[in-house]
């Protein structure tokens, strides 16, 4: 069985058990149990390591006398410091996966799971408030939790096999993606499609320096960046290093992120708690070398009216009605002097003239902080039909990493709207292929002249990519849609703006209709109280 077939089998079996429980509810216990299996397996494996230290004659800790060795084992195996020093979570007996699985037929098994999670959090301060502890309230048929654990028990960490640890991370990521596909509209709170994350990472090429995501969701940007770093360390014969910083608005999503980092063997500073990056910025002194983010599109009520004097608004005060240009300026303010950022935003951000946004964009172009713009195909997201694009910002456009390319007052435009193909098993969502991601990212690396490029010869390709000067952008009224620069395109800017406008207008109409009904009900209630029936 291939890795993909194994993940498919696990998912199909786990999903079949949820019954009437919604995917949005079900993901927390499922991912929580995957995490519990992961920490239990590592704990058991590390206990074997401790035993081998004492029993191996080649070890510096070898104890020849069997009786003394057994006594020492008993002491060492119950000493948390021998686990914590190797970044292994301490798992008390009542929280160990196999022991819990043996009690799955007990009537109070859901409550035992809750107690186990509390015990695990108590013993590991970094997990405080992170784990799912509502199994007792989960409306699922009796016996289903035990069946679910039996399915997850098929995932096994084997320290003797190279890459065995990766299987937990892959299963966790795969389950996140599957839950996102089933949740639809709400999925944007915690999940960015993998091919889009990979595109951002392959372009920014995070290898050494701090990495930051101010809307980090379940942590996909961090995980993929770490994979990029590890994959290129041997190729470049250098050791990468990526300290992780992030912030997340939603408490439950932040928990998913912390578990996702842990199952990939990563640590990160996600601030002291969940909260708004705008009004409760927990990394205000940070200057990151890489920023990757997929913030929520076009959000209103982001408390912009309370932040009109904020020093982050270097290029103009963003409107309270839309946070897109607040996100862009926040990320620029958090970049180091050599930093670069990749951000997913709605297409409207490239052309909008409303509420001063056009002036902010013009100021950003003139200050030469916009490095690359990429138009994306529709249907990349399962949760929204709003067309999207990628912004790449830079504090250092003067030279590429090889010191030869000067890209001052230049911006690269890439039109990727014709890329992508339908995901297997989906009728509505597409993804980039590995070849398409390589083509897009290599276009950027050739243009910038980086050590990650496969060729030093960048050239404009009609209909796909174009390196535009500041003067050319000014002639286009500081509009940043790639189709204006790369050549003729089947999709006009106007049609994209119309699509996004219709999505926003229909959402507004629905909201106003709901408010109207509420007002009608209140009027009828007040009239009835006065003795007038309507």
N, C-alpha and C positions, 0 to 999 in steps of 0.2 A: 504494500500500500504506500503510495506517495504521500508526502507531507500534506499536499492539498486535499487528497482523498481522506486522509486522517482527520483534518480539520472539518471537512464537509460532514463526515460521519458524526463527529462529536456535536457539531451544531445541529444537525437534523434530529439527533437523539435528544439533546437538551431542549430544543425548541418544541418538540412534540409533547413535552411534559408541562408546558406552561398553562395549558388549558385556556381559561378565560382571562388569565392575568395579562394585562397589556405589556407590550414590549418595553415601554418606558419604565414600568415597575419591575419587570422581570430581570432587566439587565443588572440591577444592583446586587441581588442575591447570587446570580450566576457568576458574575465577575468577582464577587467577594469570595465565593467558594474556590474559584480558580486560584485566587491569591492565597487562600488558606492552604491549598494543596502545595503550592509553590514553596511557601515558607516552611511547611512541615517537611517536605522532601529535602530542602537544603539543610534544615536542622538535623535530620537523621544522617545525611551524608557527612556533615561536619563532625558528628559524634563518631562516625567510623574513622574519620581523619585523626581525631584525638586518640582513639584506640591504637591506630597504626603508629602514631608517634611513640607510644609506650612499648609496643610489641616488636617493632622493627629494629633489629640489631644495628642497622645503618643510621638510625635516627639518633640525634643528640639527646633525646629524651628517653631512650631505651632503658627499661628496667628489667633486669634479668630474672630476679626472683619473682616467681609467678604470684605468690601470695601478696607481696608488696605491690606488684603491678595491678592486681585486681582492686586492692584498697585505693591505690592512686587513681585508677579509672573511675571509681565511685565518686571520688572527690572532684576530679576534673570535669566529668560529664555533667555534674550538677552546679558547676561554677559558670555563671553568665559571662564573666570576663573573657573566657576562652572562646566564646562565640562572638561577642560584640567586637572583640579586637580584630576579627576577620569579616566584619560587616554581615554577620549572620543573625537574623532575628531569633530571640529566645522564645521558644514555643513551649508553654507549660503543658503538662501531660493532658489536662482536660481539653486542650485546644488542638491536640495533634490529630491530623486528618484521619488516619487509620483507626485510631481509638474511637473517634466520633462515628465513623462509618459502622463500626461494630455495634453501635447503639441505635442505629437508624430505625429499628422497629419499635423503639420505645414511644409511648404515647406523648411524652413531653419532649420529644426530640427537637422540635423547633426552638423551644425555650433553652435546651442544652446548647444549641448552636449560638444563640444570643449570648449565653453565659461564656461560651468559649471565645467569642469575639471580644467581649469585654475583658476577659483575662489576658488575651493577646495584646490588647491595647495597653493594659495596665503594666505589663512587663516590658513594653517597648514604647518609650515616650514619643518617638517619631510617628507612631501610628495612632496617637490619641485623636479621637474624633474622626478617624478615616474609614473604619470598617463598617460594613453593613450589620446592623444589630436589630433588625425588625423581622426576623424569620417567624417569630410567634404571631405576628400580625398579617403575614402574607397569606392571601386567600388562595391557597393551593390545596389540592386533595391530599388526604392522609397518605403517607408513604412516598409521595412524589419527591420530597427533598432527599430521602435516602436513595431513590432511583437516580436523581440528579448527581449526587455525590459518587455513585457507582460509575456513572459515565465519566465524570471528571477524573476519577481514580485511574483511568486509562492513560492519563498524562503522567509520565514518570521521569524524574530527573536521575540520570545515571552519571555519576562523576567520572566513570571510566570512559565515557564516550564524548568525543569532541563535539561541541555544539549542542549537547543535550540540554543545557540551560536555556538555549534559544527557543526551544519548543514552547515554553510557557509564554514568552513574549509574543511569539507568532500566533498562538491560540488566542491570547488576550486581544491582540490587535484585530484578528479576524472576527472575533465575536463582537467587538465594538463596531466594526463595519457592517456586520449583519444586522445588529440591532438598529443602526442608523438607517439602513435601507427600509426597515419595517416601521420605524417611527415617523418617517417622512418629515413634515415641517419642523418638528422639535429637534431633529437630529443636528441642526446647525449649532445648537448650544454646546455640543461636545465633540463633534466629529467633522474633520475635513477630509474629503476623498483622497485616498492614498496617492493616486497618480499626480494630483495637484500638489500635495505636500512634497513628493519626490521632485517635481519640477522646480519648486522654490528652493529646495535644498541643493539640487544639482547646479543651479545657477549661482546661488550665494556661496556654495562650497565651504561651509563652516569647518574649519580644521583646528585652528588654535586661536583662542580668545573667548571672551564671555558671550553667551547666547541668551537672548531674552525674547519672551512672548508675552505681551500685555493682555492677551485674551486667550490663554493657553488651552482652554477646553480640556480634553483628556490627555494632552501631552504629545500628540502625534508629531509635531514639529521637532520636539526634543529627541524623540526616539529615532526618527529618520536622520537627523543631524548626527547623532552618535554613530549610527550605522555608516554614514558617509565617512566620518572621521576614521573609524576602524578600517574601512575598506581601503582607504588611501594611505594609511600609515605605512604599510609595507611597500606600496608602490613608490612613495616619495622618500622612503627610508628616513622618515621623521616620526616623532611621537606627537600625536595630536592631544589637545587638551581643551575641553569645552565646559567650563563652569556654567551651570544652568540657573537662570532666574526666570520667574514667571508670576503671573497673577491671574486669578479667575474670579468672575463675578458670582457664579453659582456655587453654593456649598457642596452639593452632591457631585457636580462635575469636577470640582477640585479634588474630591476623594478619588474619583476615577483616575485622575492624573497622577496622584501620589502612588496609587497601586500600579499604574502602568509603568512609571519610572522604576519602581522596586522590582517588578518582574523582569525588567531589562537590565537589572544590576546598576541602575543609575541613581544618583542623588541630585536633588535640586532645591533651591531656595524659592518657595512659592509664597513668601511673605508669611506674616503671622496668622492671617486668616483670609477668607474670601472677602471680596469687596470691589467696588468700582475703581477702575484704574484712573478715572478722571478725578473723583472727589476723595479717594482714599488711596492714593498712589503709594504703594509700599516699597518702591524702589526708586525714590525720587533722586537719590544721589548716584544711581547707576549710570555708567556710560558704557554701553555694550558695543561689541565689535560686530555682532550679527543680531539682527532682529527679524524674526519670521512670525507672521500673524495672519489670521483669518478672522478679523473682528466682525461682529454682527453688522449687516448691511443697513444703511439708511436709518439708524435708530433715532427716535425722537426721545424727548424727556430724559436726556442724559445729564441734566443739571448744568447745562451750559450757561444759563442765566446767573448762576452762582460763581462763575469762573471767568468773568469778563476781563479781569485784570491778571489772569494767570500768565506767568512768564513763558509758558510753552507756546503761546500764540505769537510766534515771531513774525509770521507772514500775514497775520490778520485774524480777527476774532471769528471763530467758526460759528455758524448759526445754531441757535438752540433747537431748530427743527430737524437738523441732520448732523450726525456726529462724524461723517466721513473725513472731513478736513480737520477735525479734532484728533482723530486717530493718526492721520498723516503727520501732523505737527507734534503730537506727543512722541511719536517714534523718532522723529528727527531730533527732538530735544534729548532723547535717551541714547543717541549714538555717540560713540567715541570719535576722536578726530579722524580716525581711519575707518569708521564703521560704515556698514551698508545694511539696508533693510529691504525685505521683500514682503509686500502686503497684498492680500486679496481684497478687492473692493468692487462695488457695483459699477457697471459701465458708465452710469450717469456721472460718476466722479470725474471722468475724463473731459466732459464738455459742459457741465453745469455752469450757469451764470447766476443762479439764484442766491440771494442773501449774502452777496459778497464772496461766494465761493470762487467765481471766476477771477476775482482780483487776487485771492490767496494763491490760486494756481499760477497766475502770471508772476507773482512775486517769487514763488518757488522756482519757476523756470529761469527767471532772470538771475537768481542767486545760484544757479547751476547745481541744484541738489537732486534733480531727477535724472537718473542714469538710463533707465530702460522701461519701456511700456510694452506689455504683451496683451493682445486681445485674445480672449478664450472662446471656445465654442460653447454653444448652449448645451444644457442638459448634463453638465459636469456634476451638478449637485442633485441629490435625491430630494432635498428639502426645499428648494426654491427654484423658480423658473426665471428669476431676475438674472439677466446676462451679467457676467463678471469679467474682470480684467486683473492683471498683476502690475503693481507699481514697484519699481526698484529705486530706492533712494540711496544717495552716497554722500559722505562727507569728504571723500578723496577721489576725485575723478581725474586728477592730473596725470596719474600713471597707473598702468597695470602692475600686477605683481612682479613682472619681469623688468619693470622700470623702463620699458621701451615705448609704450603707447601713451600718448597724451590725448585724453578724451574730454578735456575742458571745453565747455560750451557745445557739447555734442550730446545727443540722446539717441539711443538705439530703439527703433520701433520694430516689433515682431508681430505679424498677424497670424495667430494660430487658430482662427475660427474654422478652418477647413480640416483641422486635425481631429483625431479621436474616433473611436468606434464603440458600438454598443457593448456593455458588459454582459457576459454570459449569464443568462437567466433573468435579465432585466429588459423591460420594454421601454424604459424612460430615461435610463442613465447611461452616459458614455464615459470613457476613460481614455487617457493617452496611453499609447503603447510605449514600451521601453525605447524603441527606435525613435519615436516622435519626441520623447523627453530628451534623448541624446541629441537629436537634431536641434531642438530649441536651445538647450543649454550650451551646446558647442558653438552655436552662432554667437551667443553672448561671450563666451570665453575667448573666441577668436577676436571678436571686436575689442575686448578689453585687454587682450594680450596676457592671459593668466597662465600659471603653471599647470592648470588643468585642461588647457586646450590641446586638441590633437593636431592642430595646424596653426601656423602664424599668419595665414593668409585670409583675412576677413574680406568679403566682398558683398555689396548690396545684391539682393536677389529680388527682382520685380515680383510683386504680389506676396512676398513673404517677409523680407527684412530691409530696413533702410536706416542709415546713420544720418540724422538730420542735425543741422546747425541751429543755434539759437535764433538766428535771423529767419530761417525757414519756419520755425515754430511760431515766431511772432507774426509772420505773414498769414498763418492759419489761425490767427486770433488766440493763440496759446491753447488751442484745442489739442488734445493728446491721443485721439483715437488713431491707432496704427494705420487703419485703412486710408487715411488722408495722405500718408507719406509713402507707403510701400507700393502703391499703384492701385489699379482697378480692382474692385472687390464686388462680389455678388451681393454682399450685405451692406446696405448703406448705414451711415451713422444715424440717420433719421429713423430708420426702422428699428434700430436698437433702442434709441431713446423712447420711441413710441411703445415698444414692448414693455420696457421698464415702467414707463408712466402708467400704462394700463394696469400693471400689477399693483402699483402703489395706489392708483385711484379706486380700483375695485376693493382693495383692502380698506381704504378710507370709507367707501360707501357702506361696506358691511359694518364697520365700526359705528358710523353715524345712524344706520338703521337700528342697531342694537340700543344705542343711546336714546333714539327717538321712542322706542318701545318702552324703555324704562321711564322716560318722562311722561308718556301717555298713562302708564299704570299709576304713576304718582298723582297725576291730575285727577284720574278717576277715583282714586282713594280719597283725596282731599274733598272732592265734590260729594262723594258718598257720605263722608263724615259730616258734611253740612246738610245732609238730607236730600241731596239731588242725585238721583240715579241716572246714569248715562247708558 
